[in-house]
Amino acid sequence: MRDSDPDAWADAADLDRTIRTGFRGFRGEVYWHRSAVPLDAVDLTTDTDRGQLDLWLNECEGRCGARRRLPSLRSHGVPGCPAARE
């Protein structure tokens, strides 16, 4: 929303500022984002944006035949590998 609809993002940031102290009975401040930072100051970059590789794109689907070629192999270290379940 921040990048695709700036007007809606501004409305959300205004709402975040409004709820900060708008609840009776709450001690402290209320934030919209789980990081407890004002919405217009939140770091919304993802791990991928910061250079982290997405290893789940290469998740083992059991097609390489590693289990067939090496019967003693329980798993070749790929999370979710079917060989690890046998």
N, C-alpha and C positions, 0 to 999 in steps of 0.2 A: 504494500500500500504506500509505503514511504516513497518509493521510486515511481510507481505507476499512477498514483492519484494524490498529488501533493495537497489538494484541498481537503481530502478525507484525512490525510495524515495530520494536517494542521488542526482539524476538528478533534482527532484522537488525542493529540498533545494537549489541547485545551481541556478536554475531558479529564485527562490525567492530572493536570494542574488543579482542576476543580475538586476532584475526589481526594486530593492530598490531605485536606483537613476538614472535609465536608461530612464526616460521620461522627455523630455524638456517641460517646461511650467508648471510643477507641483511643487508646493512648498511643502517641506516636503518629506517624504519617502512613497513609495508604498509597500504594503504587499500583499502577496497571500492570507493569512488567514484573516478572518474577525476580529480576535482579535487584529490585528495590532501588531503582534509579529512575529519575524522570524520563518519560518516554522519548522526549526530544534529545536526550543525552545517551540513550541506550546504544550499545555496540551490537548491531544486528548482522554483523558478518558471520558467516558460517565457518566451520573448520575447513571446508573445501576452499572458501575464499581466502583463507589464511595459509593455503598451501598443503593442507593435510590430504593425503590420497584417500580415495573411497575404495577400500579393499573389498567391500561387498559386491562390487561390480564383477569381481573375479571369483565369486564364491564357487566352490566345487559342486558340480552337478553329477559327479560320478561317471563321466563319459571318457575320462582319460585312460581308464583301464589300469591304473596303478595297483589296485587291489588284485586284479587278475594276474598281472605280470610279477608281482612280488607278494605271494600269499601270506608271508609273515608280517607284512606291513599293516598296521592297525589304522594308521592315518598318516597322511603326508603333510600335516600341519595346516591344512586349509580349514578354517572354521566352517562347520556344517557339512564336512565331507562324509558321505555315506559310509566309507570304509571305517570310520571311527565308531559307527553304530553297530557294526557286526561283531 
